[in-house]
């Protein structure tokens, strides 16, 4: 079961409130704000939206 499109439409980066983009494998969500660029993991089809759990990807 994948992350629902309805959920993806409302999720925003907790740090900067920008939109997120899911990768093709549906294993992570990346913040689209170039200054933030945090990547949030998806574990067992649940996005982990904690800044402490995110990694930075420029």
Phi and psi in degrees as GROMACS dihedral restraints (atoms count N, CA, C in turn):
[ dihedral_restraints ]
;  ai    aj    ak    al  type     phi  dphi    fc
    3     4     5     6     1   -95.9    20    10
    4     5     6     7     1   170.1    20    10
    6     7     8     9     1   -67.8    20    10
    7     8     9    10     1   131.2    20    10
    9    10    11    12     1   -69.5    20    10
   10    11    12    13     1   145.5    20    10
   12    13    14    15     1   -60.6    20    10
   13    14    15    16     1   -32.3    20    10
   15    16    17    18     1   -63.8    20    10
   16    17    18    19     1   -41.5    20    10
   18    19    20    21     1   -66.9    20    10
   19    20    21    22     1   -43.8    20    10
   21    22    23    24     1   -60.8    20    10
   22    23    24    25     1   -32.4    20    10
   24    25    26    27     1   -67.9    20    10
   25    26    27    28     1   -27.1    20    10
   27    28    29    30     1  -103.9    20    10
   28    29    30    31     1   -16.0    20    10
   30    31    32    33     1   -69.3    20    10
   31    32    33    34     1   140.4    20    10
   33    34    35    36     1  -136.5    20    10
   34    35    36    37     1   157.3    20    10
   36    37    38    39     1   -62.1    20    10
   37    38    39    40     1   125.8    20    10
   39    40    41    42     1   -65.9    20    10
   40    41    42    43     1   -23.5    20    10
   42    43    44    45     1   -81.9    20    10
   43    44    45    46     1   -49.1    20    10
   45    46    47    48     1  -118.3    20    10
   46    47    48    49     1    -4.8    20    10
   48    49    50    51     1    70.3    20    10
   49    50    51    52     1    18.9    20    10
   51    52    53    54     1   -83.9    20    10
   52    53    54    55     1   168.2    20    10
   54    55    56    57     1   -69.5    20    10
   55    56    57    58     1   158.6    20    10
   57    58    59    60     1  -118.9    20    10
   58    59    60    61     1   152.3    20    10
   60    61    62    63     1  -125.7    20    10
   61    62    63    64     1   132.6    20    10
   63    64    65    66     1   -88.0    20    10
   64    65    66    67     1   145.0    20    10
   66    67    68    69     1   -81.3    20    10
   67    68    69    70     1   169.1    20    10
   69    70    71    72     1   -61.6    20    10
   70    71    72    73     1   -33.9    20    10
   72    73    74    75     1   -81.0    20    10
   73    74    75    76     1    -7.3    20    10
   75    76    77    78     1    56.9    20    10
   76    77    78    79     1    45.9    20    10
   78    79    80    81     1  -114.6    20    10
   79    80    81    82     1    -6.2    20    10
   81    82    83    84     1  -160.6    20    10
   82    83    84    85     1   157.8    20    10
   84    85    86    87     1  -120.4    20    10
   85    86    87    88     1   128.9    20    10
   87    88    89    90     1  -110.5    20    10
   88    89    90    91     1   134.1    20    10
   90    91    92    93     1   -69.2    20    10
   91    92    93    94     1   133.3    20    10
   93    94    95    96     1   -85.1    20    10
   94    95    96    97     1    -3.1    20    10
   96    97    98    99     1   -78.3    20    10
   97    98    99   100     1   117.5    20    10
   99   100   101   102     1   -61.5    20    10
  100   101   102   103     1   -28.3    20    10
  102   103   104   105     1   -77.7    20    10
  103   104   105   106     1   -24.6    20    10
  105   106   107   108     1   -94.5    20    10
  106   107   108   109     1   -63.8    20    10
  108   109   110   111     1    55.1    20    10
  109   110   111   112     1    32.0    20    10
  111   112   113   114     1   -76.6    20    10
  112   113   114   115     1   148.0    20    10
  114   115   116   117     1  -120.9    20    10
  115   116   117   118     1   122.2    20    10
  117   118   119   120     1  -102.6    20    10
  118   119   120   121     1   132.5    20    10
  120   121   122   123     1   -74.8    20    10
  121   122   123   124     1   156.5    20    10
  123   124   125   126     1  -117.1    20    10
  124   125   126   127     1   119.0    20    10
  126   127   128   129     1  -119.2    20    10
  127   128   129   130     1   124.5    20    10
  129   130   131   132     1    52.8    20    10
  130   131   132   133     1    44.6    20    10
  132   133   134   135     1    66.2    20    10
  133   134   135   136     1    18.0    20    10
  135   136   137   138     1  -121.0    20    10
  136   137   138   139     1   119.3    20    10
  138   139   140   141     1   -67.0    20    10
  139   140   141   142     1   131.3    20    10
  141   142   143   144     1   -96.1    20    10
  142   143   144   145     1    96.6    20    10
  144   145   146   147     1   -95.2    20    10
  145   146   147   148     1    51.1    20    10
  147   148   149   150     1  -112.0    20    10
  148   149   150   151     1   127.4    20    10
  150   151   152   153     1   -59.0    20    10
  151   152   153   154     1   -35.4    20    10
  153   154   155   156     1   -65.8    20    10
  154   155   156   157     1   -24.4    20    10
  156   157   158   159     1   -91.8    20    10
  157   158   159   160     1   -10.8    20    10
  159   160   161   162     1   -80.7    20    10
  160   161   162   163     1   156.7    20    10
  162   163   164   165     1  -117.3    20    10
  163   164   165   166     1   162.7    20    10
  165   166   167   168     1  -101.2    20    10
  166   167   168   169     1   131.8    20    10
  168   169   170   171     1  -134.8    20    10
  169   170   171   172     1   112.8    20    10
